[in-house]
Amino acid sequence: MPCNGDTSQTCGGPNRIDVYWDGDLNVPSSPPTLYQSYWTYSGCFVDNTSQRTLITQVEPPSSSVSPPTCADTCAFYGYTTMGTEFGGECWCGNDTGSAAQVADTECAMTCNANRDYFCGDADRLSVYYNNPPQETYSSECLDLNVPSWLNISNFTLFASPKEPPTSSGGWEGSTLHIIDILVDGDATYSLISACQDCNVTWLGLSFSGTGAGYLIPSVSSPEGAPPMLSLNLIAGISVVFQTRATIPNDLPDYPNFCTVANPYPSGSGYSPTDGPVLQGDYHADAWAMCPNISAVPANRLDLVSQPQPDHPNYNVEECIPVDVWVE
């Protein structure tokens, strides 16, 4: 029978229906673990509008709700439990309280944004719980008391996410580079970034003092580049370097950086190396990789200390908390 809206197409017939398949073989599910993350599926729980099971409704930066995006958003706000509901709602809390757990079959509504996942149902939450490893950050600089394999006078940095990715394609960590961002007369400015295709002059780093102090880029390529020095670290901005000869002589003696001990238990397997991590301005636990919306290339991941809300260069909700490993 021809379709009323387009007679060149068929639209079934009496007691008959034309059926089409888009070729997608993926079956919606509530996976036991969200990819490489520490989020694990807890089950299907009852919710109601008069007494919410999870206390805070949030919206992922992408506005697309699925278990991975909901988990990332709830983790950003410091919650340990999240649930998706009615195909497109994301709820956060720290436990499900006295809410009744029901059969998983009652959470059978696929997510509006990603039909590979279930997102609860009417008055039903698909709930996940986050159980990351416990980190213990020391404030005591190691100075020269570092592993024998580490060359403290010429090292590199590797950033790894504190929360591993919740879905394939998520950022899994990267070696960091000192990239040039601006030339102003005799002064060149650089910063630390995960950008793989940006202009790189310096291949390593050292400290201005005995295992601590300012960061000094080392080993230039090509050789002979004017020496650079890190500027004072300020909350909310990237680690910035400037050509040393152009820095005023009255710059305060403010040693920002050093190494501190691995924050994870020995042998736990939670860290990519057994080496130390970088501390800046007395914080080793406040680093993040933030997509720089004002940079070229767009959304370049730059290292930021203590990301701040309402920053012109990044959306703080999209920043990825990281540990910065000294290698």
DAGIGI-V365850 format. One line per field, one symbol per residue. phi: phi as a letter, one per 20 degrees, with the letter a starting at -180 (. if undefined). burial: + if it has 16 or more other C-alpha atoms within 10 Angstrom, else -. A space follows every 10 residues. Layout:
BEGIN
phi = ???
burial = ???
END
This chain:
BEGIN
phi = .fffebfedd cmaglccfdc cenfefegbd ffceleeeec fdpdcfcbfe bffdececcg gfmdebgfff fffffgened cbbdblnbdc ccadaeleff ecfgfedcef fgebffcecm aflcdedccd cffedceeee ffleedgffe efeacdccdc ffdgfebfnf fdoafecede cadcmeeddc bebegedefd dddbcbdfde maofedfcme bffnfggcbf egecgncffd dcggfdegfe ggfcfecadc fgfdggmfme dfbeeededc lmcddcebed fefdecffmg edfcelgdfm efebegfefd fcedeec
burial = ---------- +--------- -------+++ --+++-++++ +++++++--- -+++--++++ ---+++++++ ++++++--++ ++++++++++ ++++++---- +--+-+++++ ++-+++++++ ++++++++++ ------++-- +++--+---- -+++++++++ ++++++---- --++++++++ +-----++++ +++++--+-+ ++++++++-- +++++++++- ------++++ ++++++++++ ++++------ ----++++++ ++++-----+ +--+++++++ ++++++++++ ++-------+ ++++++++-- ---+++++++ +++++++
END
